[in-house]
Amino acid sequence: MANSVYQVNKGINRSIEFKGLKAQYIWYLGGGVVGLLIVFAIMYIIGLPTLVCIGVILGLGTLLVMKIYRMSNQYGEYGLMKTLARKQVPKALRSRSRRAFLKR
């Protein structure tokens, strides 16, 4: 039994993680990088100097990475979705008629 041919995959049913980023934050970072690429192209086409474009994109990219990692560490895998869902729940329900409580 010790010389088994099959390897056990111990990562089954675990969320994906890449360099500390968990689950959906990988996609957020990828979308942000694509957005920065588009902003760079627009700035370059407008005619701004290349060094200015690179400086702005590096600054925005640094802020993006810091924000995404902070959200990943703060909320975790499902915490951001739970926080956004909690904001959708009303604080109180008001009924202006008694119709829902009366039997027919």
C-alpha positions in Angstrom: 0.0 0.0 0.0 2.9 2.3 0.6 4.0 2.1 -3.1 0.7 3.4 -4.4 0.6 4.6 -8.1 -2.0 7.2 -7.5 -1.3 10.6 -6.0 -3.8 12.1 -3.6 -4.9 15.6 -4.5 -5.3 17.5 -1.2 -6.6 20.7 -2.9 -10.0 19.3 -3.7 -12.9 21.7 -2.9 -10.6 24.5 -1.8 -10.8 27.9 -3.4 -8.1 28.9 -5.8 -5.3 31.1 -4.4 -2.5 32.9 -6.2 0.2 34.6 -4.3 -2.1 35.3 -1.4 -5.1 36.5 -3.4 -8.2 34.4 -2.8 -11.0 33.4 -5.1 -12.7 36.4 -7.0 -10.0 38.9 -6.1 -7.7 37.3 -8.8 -10.4 38.3 -11.4 -10.6 41.8 -9.9 -6.9 42.3 -10.2 -6.9 40.9 -13.8 -9.7 43.3 -14.8 -7.9 46.2 -13.2 -4.7 45.4 -15.1 -6.7 45.3 -18.4 -8.3 48.6 -17.4 -4.8 50.1 -16.8 -3.7 48.9 -20.1 -6.6 50.7 -21.8 -5.9 53.9 -19.9 -2.3 53.7 -20.9 -3.3 53.3 -24.6 -5.6 56.3 -24.4 -3.0 58.5 -22.7 -0.4 57.5 -25.3 -2.8 58.1 -28.2 -3.7 61.5 -26.8 0.0 62.4 -27.1 1.2 62.6 -23.5 4.9 61.8 -23.0 5.7 58.2 -22.5 7.4 58.7 -19.2 4.3 60.5 -17.9 2.1 57.7 -19.1 4.3 55.1 -17.4 4.5 57.1 -14.2 0.7 57.5 -13.9 0.1 53.8 -14.7 2.7 52.6 -12.2 1.1 54.8 -9.5 -2.4 53.6 -10.3 -1.2 50.0 -10.6 0.4 50.2 -7.2 -2.8 51.6 -5.7 -4.8 48.9 -7.4 -2.7 46.0 -6.1 -2.6 47.4 -2.6 -6.4 47.9 -2.5 -7.1 44.4 -3.9 -4.7 42.7 -1.4 -6.2 44.7 1.4 -9.7 43.6 0.4 -8.6 40.0 0.0 -7.1 40.0 3.5 -10.0 41.9 5.1 -13.0 40.1 3.6 -11.5 36.7 2.7 -13.1 34.4 0.2 -16.8 35.1 0.8 -16.8 38.2 3.0 -17.1 40.8 0.3 -20.2 39.1 -1.1 -21.7 38.8 2.4 -21.0 42.5 3.0 -22.5 43.6 -0.2 -25.6 41.4 0.4 -26.0 42.7 3.9 -26.3 46.2 2.5 -29.2 45.1 0.3 -31.3 43.9 3.2 -33.8 46.6 4.3 -33.6 47.8 8.0 -37.4 47.6 8.4 -40.5 46.4 6.6 -43.6 48.7 6.5 -47.1 47.5 5.8 -49.7 50.2 5.2 -52.6 47.7 5.2 -53.7 44.8 7.3 -54.6 42.7 4.2 -51.6 40.4 4.4 -52.6 39.4 8.0 -56.3 38.8 7.5 -57.6 35.3 6.6 -60.1 34.9 3.8 
